[in-house]
Amino acid sequence: MPSPKVTVLMSAFNAEIFLREAIDSVLKQSLEDFEFIIFDDKSTDHTLQILKEYRDARLVIRSNLENQGLTRNLVLGMEMARGKYVARMDADDICLPNRLQSQVDYLEQHPEISVLGSSVMFFDGHGHEIIGSQPECHEAIQCELLFGFTMLHPSVMMRRADLERRGLKYDPHFICSQDHDLWTRASRVLRFANLNQPLLKMREHRAKIGRTKRSKQMMLSDEIRRRQLDELGVIYTDAELAAFNAGAGGVFLQGTVEQLASYDRMVGKIIAANQAKNLFHQPTLERIGAAKLRGLCRMALLQHNPAGRYYWRSQLRALDDMSFRDRLGLMYRSVSL
């Protein structure tokens, strides 16, 4: 039996509300050469019944006898996968019709890229939609995985042989944030990219993992950031680490001057440490680090918090000003030509 071009990998637990829409969006893809592995993770609703209603030969349904959790299903799913490429998909999201074809075309044309995501369209089912863009180049993606997060999991397609050759697998320790863990490890030895077009609609709702397991997710992502800081050899205080994690986790709305100063010092230490270790592209690291502090200060000012004025005396402002002058110079040279 010939191997399919793509394996689509999904885990479903009590997903009856949105499951049909998610499955149908995959089965109606313009690229038809795929297998679709779906785990029913011991659901207690009608998830398994819905799965059994489908008669498409491309579907591979695995019904777990016990609840395993997303990460363990992904570990087994990657072992089962026969496709040259593996595309992730969640049971509450919607693939746009050209999603698989667009990603396969890009990977076929760019053999140096092993992991490919895309922009997404966030929607709530009530007519509200917003496009979430992601950094496109590998260097920016690596830095964003330190300062926050990118490579949205259900948007990703992976070149399976590249991960296997490097022994890269999902780690069962990370019951959530398993993608953040894998991406940070894989990005050290493989190249990443994002397509600047939305290929997936990510549904916002109360029962999604990012909300129901928010505290656990943040704790594990903090662990992943500490691991990266240790790789760099950064020496930091508890206050600096707490500020850095708060900024990365998007919970810095009521920042104080002391917190912003701690974040400023932490990013400065990261930039200095990377000059010796060269784990990240230095100009990109400096640009993104400065932009992150600017964004936190701007957020504070929008909340009518005067602590946001700290930006104008921060050590990172000089890097931000330099980045702006570089961009302005590039624009001027382009116009002159």
C-alpha positions as CSV (number, residue, x, y, z in Angstrom):
1,M,0.0,0.0,0.0
2,P,1.7,3.3,-1.1
3,S,2.4,5.9,1.6
4,P,0.2,9.0,1.6
5,K,1.8,12.4,1.0
6,V,0.5,13.7,4.3
7,T,-0.6,12.4,7.7
8,V,-3.1,14.6,9.5
9,L,-2.9,14.0,13.2
10,M,-5.7,14.8,15.6
11,S,-6.7,13.9,19.2
12,A,-10.3,14.3,20.3
13,F,-11.7,14.3,23.9
14,N,-15.4,15.2,24.5
15,A,-15.3,17.1,21.2
16,E,-18.8,16.4,19.9
17,I,-19.8,20.1,19.6
18,F,-17.2,21.1,16.9
19,L,-15.9,17.7,15.7
20,R,-17.8,17.3,12.5
21,E,-16.8,20.8,11.3
22,A,-13.2,20.0,12.0
23,I,-13.2,16.6,10.3
24,D,-15.1,17.9,7.3
25,S,-12.7,20.7,6.8
26,V,-9.9,18.1,6.4
27,L,-11.8,15.7,4.2
28,K,-12.6,18.5,1.8
29,Q,-9.0,19.6,1.3
30,S,-7.9,20.4,-2.3
31,L,-5.0,18.0,-1.7
32,E,-6.6,14.5,-1.4
33,D,-3.5,12.3,-0.8
34,F,-3.5,12.0,2.9
35,E,-4.4,9.7,5.8
36,F,-6.2,11.2,8.8
37,I,-5.4,9.6,12.2
38,I,-7.8,10.5,14.9
39,F,-7.6,9.4,18.5
40,D,-10.8,9.3,20.6
41,D,-9.3,9.7,24.0
42,K,-11.9,7.8,26.1
43,S,-14.6,10.5,25.5
44,T,-17.7,10.4,27.6
45,D,-19.9,12.3,25.1
46,H,-20.8,11.3,21.5
47,T,-17.3,11.8,20.1
48,L,-16.7,8.2,19.2
49,Q,-20.2,7.7,17.8
50,I,-19.6,10.7,15.5
51,L,-16.3,9.2,14.4
52,K,-17.9,5.9,13.5
53,E,-20.4,7.6,11.2
54,Y,-17.6,8.5,8.7
55,R,-16.9,6.0,5.9
56,D,-13.9,7.7,4.3
57,A,-11.1,5.2,3.7
58,R,-8.5,7.9,4.6
59,L,-9.7,7.9,8.2
60,V,-7.7,5.9,10.8
61,I,-9.7,5.9,14.1
62,R,-8.0,4.8,17.3
63,S,-10.3,4.5,20.3
64,N,-8.3,4.6,23.6
65,L,-9.3,2.2,26.4
66,E,-8.1,4.8,28.9
67,N,-7.7,8.5,28.7
68,Q,-4.1,9.2,27.6
69,G,-3.9,12.9,27.2
70,L,-2.9,14.9,24.1
71,T,0.8,14.4,24.3
72,R,0.8,10.6,24.6
73,N,-1.6,10.4,21.6
74,L,0.8,12.6,19.6
75,V,3.8,10.4,20.5
76,L,1.9,7.3,19.3
77,G,0.4,9.2,16.3
78,M,3.9,10.2,15.1
79,E,5.0,6.5,15.3
80,M,1.9,5.4,13.3
81,A,2.2,8.2,10.7
82,R,3.1,7.0,7.1
83,G,3.1,10.4,5.4
84,K,6.1,12.2,4.2
85,Y,4.7,15.2,6.0
86,V,2.7,15.3,9.3
87,A,0.1,18.1,9.8
88,R,-1.4,18.8,13.2
89,M,-5.1,19.5,13.6
90,D,-7.3,20.1,16.6
91,A,-10.9,18.9,17.0
92,D,-12.3,22.4,17.4
93,D,-10.5,24.2,14.6
94,I,-11.2,24.5,10.8
95,C,-8.7,24.0,8.0
96,L,-9.1,26.3,5.0
97,P,-9.6,24.3,1.8
98,N,-6.0,24.9,0.5
99,R,-4.2,24.4,3.8
100,L,-2.5,21.1,3.0
101,Q,-1.7,21.9,-0.6
102,S,-0.2,25.3,0.3
103,Q,2.1,23.8,2.9
104,V,3.1,20.8,0.8
105,D,4.0,23.1,-2.1
106,Y,6.1,25.3,0.1
107,L,8.0,22.4,1.7
108,E,8.6,20.8,-1.7
109,Q,10.1,24.0,-2.9
110,H,12.1,24.7,0.3
111,P,13.8,21.4,1.3
112,E,15.8,23.3,4.0
113,I,12.6,23.9,6.0
114,S,11.5,21.1,8.3
115,V,8.7,22.7,10.3
116,L,6.2,25.0,8.7
117,G,3.3,26.9,10.3
118,S,1.1,29.7,9.1
119,S,-0.9,32.7,10.0
120,V,-4.3,31.8,11.5
121,M,-7.7,33.4,11.7
122,F,-9.0,33.5,15.3
123,F,-12.8,33.3,15.5
124,D,-15.4,32.9,18.2
125,G,-18.4,31.6,16.2
126,H,-20.3,34.9,16.7
127,G,-19.0,36.7,13.7
128,H,-15.8,38.0,15.3
129,E,-12.6,37.2,13.4
130,I,-9.1,38.5,13.6
131,I,-6.0,37.4,11.7
132,G,-3.0,36.4,13.9
133,S,0.2,36.8,11.9
134,Q,3.4,34.8,12.9
135,P,7.1,35.6,12.3
136,E,8.1,34.1,8.9
137,C,11.8,33.5,9.2
138,H,13.7,30.9,11.3
139,E,15.7,33.5,13.2
140,A,12.7,35.4,14.4
141,I,10.8,32.2,15.3
142,Q,13.6,31.1,17.5
143,C,13.6,34.4,19.4
144,E,9.8,34.4,19.7
145,L,10.0,31.0,21.3
146,L,12.2,32.5,24.0
147,F,10.3,35.8,24.6
148,G,6.9,34.3,24.2
149,F,5.4,31.8,21.8
150,T,4.8,31.2,18.1
151,M,4.4,28.2,15.7
152,L,0.7,27.7,16.5
153,H,0.4,23.9,16.9
154,P,-2.7,23.1,14.8
155,S,-1.3,25.2,11.9
156,V,2.0,23.2,11.7
157,M,3.2,20.7,9.1
158,M,6.4,18.8,9.8
159,R,8.8,16.9,7.6
160,R,8.6,13.6,9.4
161,A,12.0,12.2,8.3
162,D,13.8,15.2,9.6
163,L,12.4,14.8,13.1
164,E,13.1,11.1,13.1
165,R,16.7,11.5,11.9
166,R,17.3,13.9,14.9
167,G,15.4,11.7,17.4
168,L,13.0,14.5,18.0
169,K,9.7,13.5,19.7
170,Y,7.0,15.0,21.9
171,D,7.9,14.7,25.5
172,P,5.2,13.1,27.7
173,H,6.3,15.2,30.7
174,F,4.7,18.2,29.0
175,I,1.0,17.3,29.2
176,C,0.4,20.8,27.7
177,S,2.9,23.2,26.1
178,Q,4.2,20.0,24.4
179,D,4.6,22.0,21.2
180,H,6.6,24.8,22.9
181,D,9.0,22.2,24.3
182,L,9.4,20.4,20.9
183,W,9.8,23.6,18.9
184,T,12.5,24.9,21.2
185,R,14.5,21.7,21.0
186,A,13.9,21.2,17.3
187,S,14.8,24.8,16.3
188,R,18.4,24.2,17.5
189,V,19.0,21.7,14.7
190,L,16.2,22.2,12.1
191,R,14.9,25.2,10.3
192,F,11.4,26.6,10.8
193,A,9.2,29.0,8.8
194,N,5.7,30.4,8.8
195,L,3.5,31.2,5.8
196,N,2.2,34.7,5.8
197,Q,-1.3,33.7,5.0
198,P,-4.1,32.3,7.2
199,L,-4.6,28.6,6.5
200,L,-6.5,27.6,9.6
201,K,-9.3,29.0,11.6
202,M,-8.6,28.7,15.4
203,R,-11.8,28.7,17.5
204,E,-11.9,30.7,20.7
205,H,-14.2,29.1,23.3
206,R,-14.4,28.5,27.0
207,A,-13.5,24.8,26.9
208,K,-10.2,25.0,25.0
209,I,-7.1,23.8,26.7
210,G,-5.5,27.2,26.6
211,R,-8.1,28.3,29.1
212,T,-9.0,25.1,31.1
213,K,-5.3,24.3,31.7
214,R,-4.0,27.8,31.7
215,S,-2.0,27.7,35.0
216,K,-0.4,24.3,34.1
217,Q,0.4,25.6,30.6
218,M,2.1,28.7,31.9
219,M,4.1,26.7,34.5
220,L,5.5,24.4,31.8
221,S,6.2,27.2,29.4
222,D,8.1,28.9,32.3
223,E,10.1,25.7,32.6
224,I,10.9,25.8,28.9
225,R,12.1,29.4,29.1
226,R,14.3,28.6,32.1
227,R,15.9,25.8,30.1
228,Q,16.7,28.2,27.3
229,L,18.1,30.8,29.8
230,D,20.3,28.0,31.3
231,E,21.5,27.1,27.8
232,L,22.7,30.7,27.4
233,G,24.2,30.7,30.9
234,V,22.2,33.7,32.1
235,I,22.4,34.5,35.8
236,Y,19.3,36.1,37.0
237,T,17.4,37.1,40.1
238,D,14.0,35.8,41.1
239,A,12.5,39.2,40.4
240,E,14.0,39.3,36.9
241,L,12.8,35.7,36.1
242,A,9.3,36.5,37.4
243,A,9.1,39.6,35.3
244,F,10.4,37.9,32.2
245,N,7.9,35.0,32.6
246,A,5.0,37.4,33.2
247,G,5.9,39.4,30.1
248,A,6.2,36.2,28.0
249,G,2.9,34.9,29.3
250,G,0.9,38.0,28.6
251,V,0.0,38.7,32.2
252,F,1.9,42.0,32.6
253,L,-1.1,44.3,32.3
254,Q,-0.6,46.0,35.7
255,G,3.2,46.1,35.6
256,T,5.1,48.4,38.0
257,V,8.2,50.4,37.3
258,E,10.2,47.8,39.3
259,Q,8.8,44.9,37.2
260,L,9.5,46.7,33.9
261,A,13.1,47.5,35.1
262,S,13.5,43.8,36.0
263,Y,12.3,42.8,32.5
264,D,14.7,45.4,31.0
265,R,17.7,44.0,32.9
266,M,16.8,40.4,32.1
267,V,16.6,41.1,28.4
268,G,19.9,42.9,28.6
269,K,21.5,39.9,30.2
270,I,20.1,37.6,27.5
271,I,21.5,39.8,24.8
272,A,24.9,39.9,26.5
273,A,25.0,36.2,27.1
274,N,24.1,35.4,23.5
275,Q,27.1,37.3,22.2
276,A,29.2,34.5,23.7
277,K,27.0,31.5,23.1
278,N,25.5,32.6,19.7
279,L,22.4,30.4,20.1
280,F,20.2,33.1,18.6
281,H,20.7,35.5,15.7
282,Q,22.0,38.5,17.6
283,P,20.5,41.4,15.6
284,T,17.1,39.7,15.6
285,L,17.4,39.0,19.3
286,E,18.1,42.6,20.0
287,R,15.3,43.9,17.8
288,I,12.7,41.6,19.3
289,G,13.9,42.1,22.9
290,A,13.6,45.8,22.6
291,A,10.2,45.6,20.8
292,K,8.9,43.3,23.6
293,L,9.7,45.9,26.3
294,R,8.2,48.7,24.2
295,G,5.1,46.6,23.8
296,L,4.8,46.0,27.6
297,C,5.3,49.7,28.3
298,R,2.7,50.6,25.7
299,M,0.3,48.1,27.2
300,A,0.8,49.7,30.6
301,L,0.1,53.2,29.2
302,L,-3.1,52.0,27.5
303,Q,-4.2,50.8,30.9
304,H,-3.6,54.3,32.2
305,N,-0.6,53.0,34.2
306,P,2.1,55.6,34.4
307,A,4.7,52.9,34.9
308,G,4.8,52.6,31.1
309,R,6.8,55.8,30.9
310,Y,9.7,53.7,32.0
311,Y,10.4,52.9,28.4
312,W,12.0,56.3,27.8
313,R,14.8,55.6,30.3
314,S,15.2,51.9,29.7
315,Q,18.5,50.4,28.5
316,L,16.8,48.7,25.6
317,R,15.4,51.9,24.1
318,A,18.8,52.5,22.4
319,L,18.4,49.2,20.6
320,D,14.9,50.1,19.6
321,D,15.9,53.5,18.3
322,M,18.7,51.8,16.3
323,S,16.3,49.3,14.8
324,F,14.0,52.2,13.9
325,R,16.8,54.2,12.3
326,D,17.9,51.1,10.3
327,R,14.4,50.6,9.0
328,L,14.1,54.3,8.2
329,G,17.4,54.2,6.4
330,L,16.4,51.2,4.3
331,M,13.1,52.9,3.3
332,Y,15.1,56.1,2.3
333,R,17.6,54.1,0.3
334,S,14.7,52.3,-1.5
335,V,13.0,55.5,-2.4
336,S,16.3,57.0,-3.6
337,L,16.9,54.1,-5.9
